[in-house]
Amino acid sequence: MASIRAIFVVTLVICCLLASCHAEILFSTLKKSLDVSASHSQGVLMAGEDHLTFKWSFNKTLPVGTDSTYKTVKLQLCYASVSQKDRAWRKTEDHLKKDKTCQFNIVTMPYKSSNNNYNWTIERDVPTGTYFVRAYVLNSEGHEIGFGQSTDDKKEKNLFDIQAISGRHATLDICSIVFSIFSVVSLFGFFYMEKRKAKASQQK
């Protein structure tokens, strides 16, 4: 009986340790420790063609030494509120493991307190939508401990629009039109030739 209790206690302790190792990280608990900006050309950006330049640095309003445990920075492309409306698969959750706001990884880089920039060509699989960029600060264990983003808390300012690749090309559209016209002309030509043959046979 004592051995069973001992096994139970050990199992309980192990479960507690595992739970603590995989503790929920809530976005609401993270410090806004980075200043982040995104620059790009005017107008709608095209996936697979246009690019953005991201810059970030340590938020100097925080106490000196706050970033002593910062190891890496992870940049992600995130949906703005307007592109999340009525789309449960893009829903924002406070629990980062469940959050679907930021679904596209841009780059992960070693942390530096200043002079950080990255030029990114928009990937071809990015869907049409309105976006911003968010940077997460990670510690040595790979856990998010801070963040910064190029928009405000409501995700309504400093946004940019991306147009997805339609899968069609102007050259293909032109070829399609030409072949369609050729098919119609060929069809009329066929009927015309058949009609002439029929008349010729009747005259004989």
Disulfide bonds with the S-S distance in Angstrom:
Cys78-Cys102 2.01
